């Protein structure tokens, strides 16, 4: 049984891709995730952390080539998202994804959540922005990728 569990864990990691350790208060690492929904949420949280660390390699693997994101009233494609990250300077000081709902429909999953970003603005602490987000994952070629996103800024709590 132990070997079967180990094989299932390895297979799950191959399907979902590698996910690193989250920040404090974030979801457990992929290896500790109990369900597919937990694993997808961990990937979504790591995407947010990529804007703190400047990890364009992770984002390149997570976003589908045909990904489209809407942010308030502006549209962005994968090339533009990667261009933003590849400037070399992380855009966010903190990224917190909470109040999340994950729904899995076979080979499609939808995550809706609140995302809070601490944005650098030249002051010692930056300022906070809060958004409601929706990310749509699809299982393609044995990997979960994000095909669509929508972020809307809301008033800070």
C-alpha positions, 0 to 999 in steps of 0.5 A: 500500500505504501508503494501505491501511495508513493506512486500516486503522489509521484503521478499527481506531481507529474500531472500538476507540475512542480509547486514550491513551498508557499508563503506563511499562511498559504496553502500546503506544498503540492506534496502535502495537498490532500485533493486535486482542488488543494493542489490547484489552489497551491498552483494558483498561490504559487502564481501569485508568489511568482510576482513577488519573486519574479519567477517567469519560468513557473508562470511560463509553464502554468499559463496556457499559450492561448491564456487571456487575462482581464485586469479591471478594464485591460486585457493581457496575453501570455507574452505580455504577462511574461514580459512584465515578469522578465523586467527583473524587478518583482512587482509585488512585495506580498501576495495573499490568496484567501477566501478561495472556492475551488470547483473541479468539473472533470478536466476543467477547474475554476478558482474564485478567491480574494487576492491581496497584494502589497505593491511597491510604491516608493514608500517603506511599506508600499500600499495594499490592493485587494482584488476578486479573481477567477482563474480557469484551469484545464487539463491539457496534455497531462498538465493543468494550465490556466486558460483564462483569468479575471481580476477586479479591484475592490475596496480594501477591507 
